[in-house]
Amino acid sequence: MIPAIFFVSAGLIFSQANDKSGEGAETTEKSGAAETAETSQTVRSLSVDDAVELAKKNNVSIARSQITLDAAGRTKAHSWNSISPTASLSATSSLPVDSLSDDKSNYSASLGISASVSLSLSANLYTTMNAAKIAYESGKLTFDDAVKSVELGVREAFYGLLYEKENITLQEKNLEIAKTQYNNNLVKYNQGRLSEIDVLSAEVNYKSKIPTVESVLTTYQNNLASFKQTLGLPIDEKIELKGSLDDMINLNKITVDEKTIKSSEIKTMEYNLETAKNKVLEKRFSAFAPSLSATFNWSDSSWYLGYDGTAPDPKKSASLSLSASIPLDGLLPWSSRNDAIDSAKDSVKDLELQLEDKKKDVLRSVQSSLRSIRQSQESIKYKQANVTLAQKTYDMTAEAYNRGTKDLLTLQNAHTSLLNAQVTLKNETLTLIKAILELENTIGVEFGTLGK
């Protein structure tokens, strides 16, 4: 059985002393300071699911992906607008320069209004609307991928911080034991029961571990700040991560049904193939399909006034014209439009080959991940046994050292072996967690599904 490992709260590691100066301040000021101190010590407790929900609400990349998806939805909704009629209204007037002279016998002024409405219809309307639909569906997939990518990053960062937090605890425990050994040896030396070289060795061993503790603390603080930014939290907000890596050790057999794989990479390739096939149809419509157009014109130039106040007969007109055009380039095998069709077909064939290769690549990646997970699980079993053995060895060595049958160096080596075994087990646990998360992301299932 693996020995229990005692962890200190990360909040205690990074706590700051309260400022107790200014005892003679006014009562109201003391109350305000107390409230501020209480607020500053408020700690947000986060589980991995809490962190994921925060990231989904506040993460910048998700917000940007939502803007892109909204734009694709707007394009899809308005993809029919090519048949929207074109309308125009114009007015003209004329006032001859002669009208400014005294002789106004030739004076005349006129005002005319005209309007037109035109409408065009072609077979490419279908391909345009279909392309917008495919682009929107692909955009939804891209948005979902962005959300899953953020969730994957948050989960990996969360468990990485748990590892660093527990590593801090192990390193601080190691430092505490080294300090205790040094203090005990110092007492024995003062009592004449131990040589000076053993005291110096214990002191060096103790002080050499201080930089290690400071280093892991700094790394944790830096990564924690990046984690807060990902969640959209203030950098100075205090958070406490709930959970333990030991709770996440998953030694259950993990299998994947190849038929249930929903890889986003494969789906993206399928959307690309649909787009390419739609492009072929568009080129065919351009080469062979007729286009229709209708135009209605109306004009009124009856507002005419001569010098004598008379006006000519009203001049109003209206006309409707219909036209149809059929391209003939498609009948020529060497025409540019036929070449465009062939090029579009080539793109389809190329994407079909890429899609088949991508399916094989995803399957290979899944199988490789499963092998890595099984290897990691077996490694954890070995390292759990190694921790148990190292703990027993250290306990026996410490007892022998206290009886005087083992020297200080042997005791230090035994404790170092125990620490290395514990850290190695934690690291392998993190490796297993990340491997399972990556596999879940690859096959397109919800995180936490595998191994239940």
N, C-alpha and C positions, 0 to 999 in steps of 0.2 A: 504493500500500500504506500502511496506517495505521501511523504510527510507534509503536514500543513505548512503553508508559508504565510507569515503574518505580514499584512500590507498596511502601511500608514496612509492616511488620507492625503490626496494631492492638495487638498485645501490647506492642510497643516504645513505641507512642504513649502507652499508659496505664500503663507499668511504674512501679513504685515502688522507690525506693532501699532497700536492706536496711540495717537498723540495725546498725552495727558497734561500738557502744559496749559497755562491760563486758568488755574483753579479759582482765581479771584474774579472771573468774568461774571457778568450779570446772569440771572436765572434763565432769562429767555435765550441768551446766547448759548448757555449750556444745553438747553433743550434742543436748539437748532443743531448744535454740534453733535449731540447724541443721535439725533435723527439721521444726520449725514453719515455718521460712523456706521449706524445700523444699516443704512441703505448700501453703503460701500461694501459691507460684508455679505450682502445678499448674494447667494450662489444659485445659479440656474442648474438644476440637475437634468442631465440629458441621457436618455437611452439612445441606442443606434437608430431606432425608428423615429424618435423625437428629432434627432439631427437630420434625418432624411426629409421629414415634413418641413422643417425650417428651410432647408436648402431649396425645396421645390417652390416655396413661397417667395424666397428672397434672392435666389441665385440670379446673377446678371445674364449668364449665357442662356438660361431657360427663358428669361424675359425677352431676349433678343430673338430666340427661336420662335417665340409666340408671335412676334411682329412679322417675321417672315411667313409664318403659316397663315396669319390673317390676310396678308397681301395675296397669297396664293388662293385663298378662299374668295377674295374679292374678284380676282381675275376669273375664277371659275364661274362665279355668279353672273359676270358680265360678258362671258365669252361669246354670247349671241349678238353682241352689239355691232358686228359688221353689217347686219341687215337693218340697222337703225337708219331711218331716212335722213338725208341731208337736205336741209332747208336754208334758203337765203331770201333776204328782203332788201331791196335797194330803191333809192329815190334819187331822181336827177332834176335839176332845175337849170334854167338858162335866163340870163338877163343881159341882152346885148349892150355893148359899150355905147352904141349909138343913142341909147335911151337917156344918156346923161347930157346930151346936147339940147339946144333950144328947139331944134327941128325934131319933132317927135312923130312925124308922119310915118316913119318906119318902125315905130316902137312896137315891140311884142315881147311877151314873157311866157314861159311855159314851165310846167311841173309834171313829172312822170313818176309813176310807181310801178315796180315790177317785183314779182315773187316767183320762186321756183322750188320744187320739191323733187328729189331724185332718190331712187331706191335701186340697190344692186343685190343680186342673189347669185351665189355660185355654190358648187358642190363642196368647196373647201370649207364651208361653214361647219359641216359635220366634223371634219378633221380638226378644225380650230377648237371646237367645243370639247372634242374628245381629248385633245392635247392638254387643255386646261384641266379637265377632270383627272387625267393621269398625273399631271403636275401637282394637283392638290393632294391626291392620295399619297404621292411620293413625299410631299411636304409634311403630311401627318406622320409618316414613318420617320422622317428626319427629326421632327419634333419629339416623337417618342424616344428616338435614339439619344437625343440631347438630354432628355429627362433621365433615361437609364444611365447614361454616361455620368451625369452628376451624382446619381444615387450610388453608382458603383464607386466613384471616387470618394464620396462621403463615407461609405461603409468601410472601404479600405483604410481611409485616413483615421476613422474612429478606432478600428481594431489596432492600427499602427500606434495610435496614441495610448491605447490600453497596454500594449506591449512596452512602450517606453516608460509608462507610469509604473508598471510592475518591475521593469528593469531598474528603475530608480530605487524602488523599495529594496530589491535584492542588493544593489550596490551600497545603499545606505546601511543595510544590515551587515554587509561585509565590512564596511568601514567601522561600524559599531563594535563588531567582534574583534577587529584588529586593534581598536583603541582599548578595549577591555583587556586583551592579551598584553598590550604594552603597559597598562597601568598595573596589572597583576605582576608582571615581570619586574616592574620598577619597585614594587613593594618587596618582592623576594630579593632583589638586589640590595635594597637598603637593609634587609635582614641578614645579608651575607649568605643567602641560599642560592644565588644565581650569579653568573659571571657578567661582567660589563658588556662583553661582546653580544650576549643574548639580549640584553636590554636595548642595545643600539640596533640590533637586527629587528626587534619588535617595533622600535620607533620608526625605522625606515619603512618597514612593511605598512605601518599605520598611515604615515604621511604620504606615501606613494599612492594611496588610494583616494586621497582628497581630490586631486585633479580629475580623476575618473568620474566621481560623483558630480562635480561641477560641470563637466562636459555633458553628461546625460541630462542634467537639469536644463542646461542651455538649449540643447537640442529639443527637448520636450516643450519648452516655452516658445521657441521659434515655430515649431510645427503646430502648436496649439493656436498661435496667432493666425497662421494661414488657414487653419480649420475654421476659426471664427469668421474670417473673411468669406470663406466659401458658404457658410450658413447665413451670411448677411447680418452678423451680430457685431456690436461695437468691440473693438480690439481690447478695450480695457474691462469688458464685462467678465465677471468670474463665472466659470462653468465647472461642473463636476461630472465626469463621465461615469455612467452606471454600467456595471457588468464586470466580467473577468474573462480572460482568455481561457481559463480552465473550463468555464461553462460552455465554451464553443468547441471543445475537442469533439470531433465527430468521427467515430471509428466504425460507423455503419457502412455497409457495402453500398456504393453509389453506382447506379446503372442509368443508362440513357437509351430510350427507344429511338432509333434513327428516324422512324416515321413521324415522330412528334417534334422534330427539330424545327424551330421557327426562327432561323437566323435572319437578322435584319440585313446582313450583307447579301444573302441570297434574294431576299425580297426586293432590295434595291436594284439588283441586276435584272430581276423580272420586270420591274417598272421601266428600266432602261430599254429592255427588249420591247415592251408594249409601245413605248415612245417611238422606237425605230420602225416598228410595223405600221404605226400610224403615219409616220413620215413617208413610207412607201405609198400608202393610199393617197396621201396629199399630193405626191408627185404624179401619180396616175390621174388624179382629178385635174391637175394643172395641164396635163398633156392631152386628155381626151374629153373631159366633161365640159358641157356648154355653160355659159354664164348669161344671166338675164339681167336687164336693167329697164327701169321705167322712169320717165321724167315728165313732170307737169309744170308748164310755164304759164304765168298770167301777168298781164301788163295793162296799165291804164295811164294814158297820156292826155286825158280830156281836159286837164287844167291848163287852158291856154287863153291868154288875154291879149288882144291887140290894142292899139292906141285908141281906136274908136269904141272900145268897150265890147266889141263883138268877139265871139268865140267860135271856132270851127266846130265841125261835127265831132262828137266824142270818138276817141281812138282807143278801143279796148280790144284785147285779144287774149285768147287762152288756147293752149295746145297740150296734147298728151302724146308722148312718143314712147314706143316700146321697141326694144332691140334685143337680139340674141346673137351671141358669137360662139362659134365652135372652133377650137384650135385644130390645126391640121398638122402641126409639127410632130405629133405623136405617131402619125402614119409613116414617118420617115425613120427607119431604124438607126440612122447615124445622127439624128438630131440631138441637140443639147438636152432636150426634155427627156428623151429616151435614155440618154447617158445618166441623167439625174436619177431616173427610176432604178437603173442598174446599180448605181452607187449606193442608193438607199437599201437595195436588196443585199448588197455586200455587207453593209453595216449590220443588218439583221443576222446574217450568217455568222459574222464575227462575234456578235453578242451572244448568240446561241452557244458557240464554242466556249466563250468566257463563263457563261452560266453553268455549263456542265463542269467546267474545271473548278469553279467556285464551290459547287456542291461537294466535289471530291475534297477540296481544300478544307472546307468546314468539317466534313466528316473526319478527315485526318487529324484536324485540330482537336476535335472532341475526343477521339480515341487517345491522342497524346495526353490530353488533360486528365482523362480517367486513369491512365497509367501513372501519371505524376501524383495524382491524389492517392492511389493505392500505395505507391512508394512512400509518400509522406505519412500515411496512416501507419504503415509498418515501422517507419522510423520513429514515430511518436511512441509506439509500444516499447521499442528498444530504449528510447531515451527516458521513458518513465521508469523502467527497471534500472537504468543507470543512475537516476536521481536517488532511488531507494538505496542502491548499493553505496553511492557516494555519501549519503546521509549516515548510514550505518558505519562506514569506514571512518567518517569524521568523529562520530560519537565515541567509537572505540579508541581512536587516537587521542581524543581529548581526555578520556578517562586514563589512558596510559601516561599521557603527559603529566596529568595531575599527580600520578603515582611516582613520576620521575623515571619511567622506563622508556619514554619517547622524548626526543629533543624538540626544540621550538620549530625548527625548519620542517620537520615531518608534520607537525600540527598545522603549520601554515600551508603546506602543500595539500594536505587533506581538505582544508577549508576552501582553498582555491579550486580544487577538483569539484567540490560540492557546488560552489558558485557557478562554475562553468557548465556543469550538468544542468542546473536549474535554468540558466540563461539560454542554453542550447534548446532545452525543451520548449521554453516560451517562444523562441524564434521559429522552431519547427511548427508549433501550433499556429503561429501567424501565417507561415507559408501555406499550411493546409487551408486555413480560412480564405486566403486570397485566391488559391487555386479553385476552390469551390465557387467563389463569387464570380471568377472569370468564366468558369464553365456555365454557370447559370446565365450569365450575360450572353455567351456565345449561342446557346440553344434557345434563347428567347423565353425563359420562364421567369416567374417572380423570384426575387431573391429570398433565400431561406427555404426554397422548395426541396432541393436535393438533400437526401440523407435523413429526411424526417422519419 
